[in-house]
Every structure is written in C-alpha cells, then in structure tokens.
Amino acid sequence: MRKDALPIEHDSAVSEIAFSRRGRYFVAGFDDGAVRIRRTADGGKAAEFKYGTTISKFAFTPDERYLAISTSMHDRKGDPEDDQTVFVWDVDKNENVIRMDYQEYIRHIAFDAQGRYLHVISDGQTAQVLWLPQDMFDEAHLRLSANTPQ
C-alpha cells in the first residue's frame, strides 16, 4: 500500500466511495452496510457505523457537516427488496439525525449548493426535497413567531 493511501480494509466488498467537497473527508461504504469516514489529512477515523444493508450512495453538504447515505438491497433478479433508506449523518456530532424509508429504489441523492436541502430521486421518478434539522427548527420558529400575538 502506498504511504499516502487512506486505509479502508474491511471484510466486505466496497460498494461506494466519495470525497467531501472540500476534501476534508473520504468515506467508504460496504456491502454489509458498514460506513467508514476518514479524515484525509491524516487518515484518522472520523466515524464508523453500520446499517443493515448495502450502502449505495453518498452526498456531503458543502460545509462537510452532514453526510447523506442511501442503502438499497437487491435480490438476485435485480429487483429492490424491502430496504431502500436515506439517512443523514451529522459528521461533527457522530450521530444519525434523519431517516427516511422508501418503497422504490433510490437512484440519486444530492444536497443543494447551500447544503440546506437534500434531493432524493427514486425509481418511481419521485423527487423529494428534505430540509436539514436546523432549517426545519428555524422555519418552525419563524412560523410560530409570525402567528403569535406580541
């Protein structure tokens, strides 16, 4: 292995890899549902966790705080089985903050340029836009404040 290579040794096959936009993190997902996030500066572990099924897609927010992860399990005929899920992981806090379950295979996930919205496109051509947790809280607070007599 090259001296400057990032280690991703694992017992299961790699199913997806990605770098964060600024290059601070490298993430690898595996067929057994494991996810390993490494700091690119030193190769050190930023986070490791495991979901129940194959990791299929990654998307970082531009500020590298959140990582969207989609899982998709396929049977031998190529048809999706029951597990099509999108998770949003808070890299700084090392915790899952959103989980969305889908009935259709997830084709694409991406954050907008500001990192406020997560776009999810599934096989049924469903395009869903999700707000991040802080934005949902801020919007709810604004709406409540606007509707509350002073």
VENMORA-V576843 format. One record per backbone hydrogen bond with DSSP energy under -1.0 kcal/mol. CO is the residue of the C=O (numbers start at 1). NH is the residue of the N-H. E is the energy in kcal/mol with one decimal. If there is no record, write none. Layout:
# VENMORA-V576843
CO_NH_E / CO_NH_E
This chain:
# VENMORA-V576843
2_5_-1.3 / 13_31_-2.6 / 16_29_-3.3 / 18_27_-2.9 / 20_23_-1.2 / 24_40_-2.5 / 25_20_-2.4 / 26_38_-3.2 / 27_18_-1.9 / 28_36_-2.5 / 29_15_-2.7 / 29_16_-1.5 / 30_33_-2.0 / 30_55_-1.4 / 33_51_-2.6 / 34_30_-2.0 / 35_49_-1.9 / 36_28_-2.2 / 37_46_-2.8 / 37_47_-1.7 / 38_26_-2.5 / 39_43_-2.2 / 44_39_-3.0 / 47_37_-3.0 / 49_35_-2.8 / 54_72_-1.8 / 57_70_-2.2 / 59_68_-3.6 / 61_64_-2.0 / 65_91_-2.9 / 66_61_-2.2 / 67_89_-3.1 / 68_59_-1.7 / 69_87_-3.1 / 70_56_-3.2 / 70_57_-1.4 / 71_85_-1.4 / 73_81_-2.8 / 75_78_-1.7 / 79_75_-2.3 / 82_84_-1.0 / 83_73_-1.4 / 84_102_-3.2 / 85_71_-2.6 / 86_100_-2.8 / 87_69_-2.9 / 88_97_-3.2 / 88_98_-1.2 / 89_67_-2.4 / 90_94_-1.5 / 90_95_-1.4 / 95_90_-3.4 / 98_88_-1.9 / 100_86_-2.9 / 105_123_-2.4 / 108_121_-2.6 / 110_119_-3.4 / 112_115_-1.2 / 116_132_-1.5 / 117_112_-1.9 / 118_130_-2.8 / 119_110_-1.8 / 120_128_-2.6 / 121_107_-2.3 / 121_108_-1.8 / 122_125_-1.8 / 126_122_-1.8 / 128_120_-2.5 / 130_118_-2.7 / 132_136_-2.3 / 133_137_-2.2 / 134_138_-2.7 / 135_139_-2.7 / 136_140_-2.3 / 137_141_-2.5 / 138_142_-2.4 / 139_143_-2.5 / 140_144_-2.5 / 141_145_-2.6 / 142_146_-2.3 / 143_147_-1.3
